[in-house]
Amino acid sequence: MSMKITNKHKKAALLVAQGYLSLKQIADECQIARQTLIVWKTKPEFKALLMNYNEPLMDMEVRERNLLDAAYRALQMVMENSVNDGAKVNAAKYVIDVFRNKKGTAGGKTSLENNEEMNNILQLVKDGE
């Protein structure tokens, strides 16, 4: 059965694509049940909306934000638990330094350089596991 796209669908798709909120928060924001949102995400029409909102630059932004959040959580865990996990701490510091020093939207770097930087960060975190 085909889904008729409404403004609620568009708003939910945009919020999902941005990656800032949980499914529960998105459902609340759109005044729908969380389960409704889960069902929508399986529908081709909703997936098409998501694809329209998920531009490559947004993907990189979401990836960068997730890495930065993980870095802060790693530092917080080490500080709170007095755990000496050097590789994770170094990776976390690296991520924070990189993103604090960014200028403009691409930090003066090409997307290839940004991808290489992301891969370096991911390798540092992986090495620390």
N, C-alpha and C positions, 0 to 999 in steps of 0.2 A: 504494500500500500504506500502510495506516494505521500510525502510530507509537504504540507503547505507552509512555506517559510513565513514566519511572523517576526515582528520586532523583538519578541522575547528570544526567538531562535538566534537572531543576529547579535543581540546583546550577549547572550550566553556564549556563542561561538567566539566573539571578540575577547571576552574575559578568559575563556579557556586558552585561546591562542596567546594571550599576554603572559600567562603562567604565574601571575602574582597571587591568585586566590585558590583555595581548596575547592573541591567540587561542592561541598556543603555551603561554603561562602558564596559561590557563584549561584547555586540554586536559591539561596536566600535572597540574593541581590535581584534575581529575576522573578522572584515570587513563584517558584515551582518546587516540586519535591526533588530531592537529590536523585532518587530512582528515575524520575522523568529525564533528568539530565543524562544519566547513564544510558538510558534507552536512546535518547537523541544522538548520543555519540556513536551509536551503531548504524545510524541511518546515512545513506549515501548523500542525501541533500545537506545534512548537517556537516558531514565530512568535507563536502565541497566548500561550504562556508569557512570552515577551519583552514582549508588550503588557501583560500583567498586572503585570510588574515595573517597566515604564517609566511611572511616574506623572509628571505635569507638573512637580512639584517636583524630582524626581530629574533630569529633563531639564535644568532650569535649573542644578542643582548640577553636573552633568557639563559643561554648557556653560561655567559659571563656572570650573571647575577646568581645563578645556582652555585657556581664555583666559589664566588665571594662569600655567599651564605655558609657554604661548607667550611671555608677557611676560618670564618669567625667562630663557628661551632667547634672546630678542632682546637682553636686557641682557648676557647672558654672551657672545654673539657679538660685540657691539660692544666690550665690554671686552677680549676676547681678541684680536680682529683690528684694534683701533684704528680701526674704521670709524665715521665720523661720519654717522649716519643719524638726524637729529633727529626726524623724524615717528615712526619706530618706537620710539625711546627714550622720547619723550614719551608714546606710547600705552602702552608697557610700564610706565612710572612711574605713569601714571594707573590702570591696572589694579591694580597692587600697592597703591597708596594706597587705592583703593576697597575692596579686599577686606581689607586690614589694619584699616580703620576700621569694618567691618561689625560690628553688634551683633545677637545673636540669629540666628535662621534667615533672616529677611528683611531684616536691617539696618534695621528700623523703616520699611521702604518697602513700598509695594504692589507686586504683581507687574508692574503696568503701568510703574511707575517703574523697577523692575529691568530690564524689557525695553528701555525707552528708554535706560538706562545701557549695556546690552549693545550696543545698536545704535550708540551713540556710540563705544564702544570699537572695534567692528568697523570703523566708518568711519575712525577714526584710523589703524588698522592698514592698511586699504585705501589710504588716502591716502599712506602711507609706502612702498608697494610700487612 
